[in-house]
Amino acid sequence: MSDQMSDTLAPLIAATVAFVFGHFILSWAPVRGALVARLGGRRPFLGVYSIFALATFVWMNLAYSRAPVIELWPHTLGAKETAWVVMLLASLLLVCGATTPNPTAVGGERITEPRGIFNVTRHPILWAVALWALTHMGTTGDAASQIFFGGLALLALGGMAHIDAKARREDPQRFARISAATSAIPFAAILAGRAHVTLSEIGWPRIAVGLALYLILLYGHQFAIGVIVAPQP
């Protein structure tokens, strides 16, 4: 898309602000409540929310693909090797979090205590996104990547705080029970002795799928993105 390359980072900044802060604004209780009432229920609101999220994310990706390349720092020694380790953890968190009943998700109110990966962290999917974004910030040295991936990291990390605040506000006793057996920061509750988990409790099939996803991302990155990240002979 070189013929459509932007002269400035302004379109990417605008798209990132719309995508990230649009999520926060629409999730803010007064705005959410007003829109639910105006649209006639929670389901229509979720439909509008999803359309907005998809539209702004597409805009953000297009703006990123057309952004000028402004190098801030060169690639550093060891960045790729560090990314291999971090992305392995992110892949496991994503798969295990997506396939385990989530006590903090909508519809998870019937889950009385966290299990499996949720004993590691109560936000495994958001941590997977945050780690993925932060890894790409560290392995790319251009301004556009810092804006794009920084926005995704901000949304993921801020989303954890928002979910916890909402859960604490709506049902303080339930949130206290859940937070007593898990933590927002991965492994913090385990290290503090408040939570215990084994690999079998997380689920060997989930771990296997997570490892498979990691290998697909590692060796498929070249074909999907055009950048080699896998170890070379």
For each residue, the residues with C-beta under 8 A, 3 or more apart:
1: 4 5 65 66
2: 5
3:
4: 1 66
5: 1 2 66 67 68
6: 9 10 11 12 63 66 67 68
7: 68
8: 11 68
9: 6 12 13 67 68 70 143 144 147
10: 6 13 14
11: 6 8 14 15 63 66 67
12: 6 9 15 16 60 63 64 67 144 147 148
13: 9 10 16 17 147
14: 10 11 17 18 63
15: 11 12 18 19 56 59 60 62 63 64
16: 12 13 19 20 60 63 147 148 150 151
17: 13 14 20 21 151
18: 14 15 21 22 56 59 60
19: 15 16 22 23 53 56 57 59 60 151 155
20: 16 17 23 24 151 152 154 155 158
21: 17 18 24 25
22: 18 19 25 26 52 53 56
23: 19 20 26 27 53 155 159
24: 20 21 27 28 155 158 162
25: 21 22 28 31
26: 22 23 31 32 35 49 52
27: 23 24 31 32 162
28: 24 25 31 32
29: 32 33 166 169
30: 33 34
31: 25 26 27 28 34 35
32: 26 27 28 29 35 36 45
33: 29 30 36 37
34: 30 31 37 38
35: 26 31 32 38 39 45 48
36: 32 33 39 41 42 45
37: 33 34 40
38: 34 35
39: 35 36 44 45 48
40: 37 44
41: 36 44 45
42: 36 45 46
43: 46 47
44: 39 40 41 47 48
45: 32 35 36 39 41 42 48 49
46: 42 43 49 50
47: 43 44 50 51
48: 35 39 44 45 51 52
49: 26 45 46 52 53
50: 46 47 53 54
51: 47 48 54 55
52: 22 26 48 49 55 56
53: 19 22 23 49 50 56 57
54: 50 51 57 58
55: 51 52 58 59
56: 15 18 19 22 52 53 59 60
57: 19 53 54 60 61
58: 54 55 61 62
59: 15 18 19 55 56 62 63
60: 12 15 16 18 19 56 57 63 64 148 151
61: 57 58 64 65
62: 15 58 59 65 66
63: 6 11 12 14 15 16 59 60 66 67
64: 12 15 60 61 67 144 145 147 148
65: 1 61 62
66: 1 4 5 6 11 62 63
67: 5 6 9 11 12 63 64 143 144 147 148
68: 5 6 7 8 9 144
69: 142 144
70: 9 142 143 144
71: 74 141 142 143
72: 141 142 143 146
73: 76 141
74: 71 141
75: 79 80 139 141
76: 73 79
77:
78: 81 82
79: 75 76 82 83 138 139
80: 75 83 84 139 229
81: 78 84 85
82: 78 79 85 86 135 138
83: 79 80 86 87 135 138 139 229
84: 80 81 87 88 218 229 231
85: 81 82 88 89
86: 82 83 89 90 131 134 135
87: 83 84 90 91 131 132 135 214 217 218
88: 84 85 91 92 211 214
89: 85 86 92 93 131 186
90: 86 87 93 94 127 128 129 131 132 135
91: 87 88 94 95 128 210 211 213 214 217
92: 88 89 95 96 207 210 211 214
93: 89 90 96 97 117 120 121 124 125 127 128 131 186 210
94: 90 91 97 98 124 125 128 129 210 213
95: 91 92 98 99 206 209 210 213
96: 92 93 99 100 116 117 124 202 203 206 207 210
97: 93 94 100 102 117 118 123 124 125 127 128
98: 94 95 125
99: 95 96 203 206 209
100: 96 97 115 116 117 118 124 202 203 206
101: 108 111 115
102: 97 105 108 111 118
103: 108 111 112 113 114 118 122 178
104: 108 122 123 163 164 167 178
105: 102 108
106:
107: 110
108: 101 102 103 104 105 111
109: 171 174
110: 107
111: 101 102 103 108 114 115
112: 103 177
113: 103 177 178 181
114: 103 111 118 119 122 178 181 182 195
115: 100 101 111 118 119 201
116: 96 100 119 197 201 202 203 206
117: 93 96 97 100 120 121 124 197 202 206
118: 97 100 102 103 114 115 121 122 124 182
119: 114 115 116 181 182 189 190 195 196 197 201
120: 93 117 124 182 186 187 190 195 197 202
121: 93 117 118 124 127 182 183 184 185 186 187 188
122: 103 104 114 118 164 178 179 182 183 184
123: 97 104 126 127 159 160 163 184
124: 93 94 96 97 100 117 118 120 121 127 128 186
125: 93 94 97 98 128 129
126: 123 129 130 156 157 159 160 163
127: 90 93 97 121 123 124 130 131 156 160 186
128: 90 91 93 94 97 124 125 131 132
129: 90 94 125 126 132 133 152 153 155 156
130: 126 127 133 134 152 153 156 157
131: 86 87 89 90 93 127 128 134 135
132: 87 90 128 129 135 136 152
133: 129 130 136 137 149 150 152 153 156
134: 86 130 131 137 138 149 153
135: 82 83 86 87 90 131 132 138 139
136: 132 133 139 140 145 149
137: 133 134 140 145 146 149 150 153
138: 79 82 83 134 135
139: 75 79 80 83 135 136
140: 136 137 145 146 149
141: 71 72 73 74 75 145
142: 69 70 71 72 145 146
143: 9 67 70 71 72 146 147
144: 9 12 64 67 68 69 70 147 148
145: 64 136 137 140 141 142 148 149
146: 72 137 140 142 143 149 150
147: 9 12 13 16 64 67 143 144 150 151
148: 12 16 60 64 67 144 145 151 152
149: 133 134 136 137 140 145 146 152 153
150: 16 133 137 146 147 153 154
151: 16 17 19 20 60 147 148 154 155
152: 20 129 130 132 133 148 149 155 156
153: 129 130 133 134 137 149 150 156 157
154: 20 150 151 157 158
155: 19 20 23 24 129 151 152 158 159
156: 126 127 129 130 133 152 153 159 160
157: 126 130 153 154 160 161
158: 20 24 154 155 161 162
159: 23 123 126 155 156 162 163
160: 123 126 127 156 157 163 164 184
161: 157 158 164 165 184
162: 24 27 158 159 165 166
163: 104 123 126 159 160 166 167
164: 104 122 160 161 167 168 175 179 184
165: 161 162 168 169
166: 29 162 163 169 170
167: 104 163 164 170 171 174 175 178
168: 164 165 172 175
169: 29 165 166 172
170: 166 167
171: 109 167 174 175
172: 168 169 175 176
173: 176 177
174: 109 167 171 177 178
175: 164 167 168 171 172 178 179
176: 172 173 179 180
177: 112 113 173 174 180 181
178: 103 104 113 114 122 167 174 175 181 182
179: 122 164 175 176 182 183
180: 176 177 194
181: 113 114 119 177 178 189 194 195
182: 114 118 119 120 121 122 178 179 189 194 195
183: 121 122 179 186 187 188 189 190 192 194 195
184: 121 122 123 160 161 164 188
185: 121 188
186: 89 93 120 121 124 127 183
187: 120 121 183 190 191
188: 121 183 184 185 191 192
189: 119 181 182 183 192 194 195
190: 119 120 183 187 193 194 195 196 197
191: 187 188
192: 183 188 189 195
193: 190
194: 180 181 182 183 189 190
195: 114 119 120 181 182 183 189 190 192
196: 119 190
197: 116 117 119 120 190 201 202
198: 201 202
199: 202 204 207
200: 203 204
201: 115 116 119 197 198
202: 96 100 116 117 120 197 198 199 206 207
203: 96 99 100 116 200 206 207
204: 199 200 207 208
205: 208 209
206: 95 96 99 100 116 117 202 203 209 210
207: 92 96 199 202 203 204 210 211
208: 204 205 211 212
209: 95 99 205 206 212 213
210: 91 92 93 94 95 96 206 207 213 214
211: 88 91 92 207 208 214 215
212: 208 209 215 216
213: 91 94 95 209 210 216 217
214: 87 88 91 92 210 211 217 218
215: 211 212 218 219
216: 212 213 219 220
217: 87 91 213 214 220 221
218: 84 87 214 215 221 229 230
219: 215 216 222 230
220: 216 217 223 224
221: 217 218 224 225 227 228 229 230
222: 219 225 226 227 228 229 230
223: 220 226
224: 220 221
225: 221 222
226: 222 223
227: 221 222
228: 221 222 232
229: 80 83 84 218 221 222
230: 218 219 221 222
231: 84
232: 228
233:
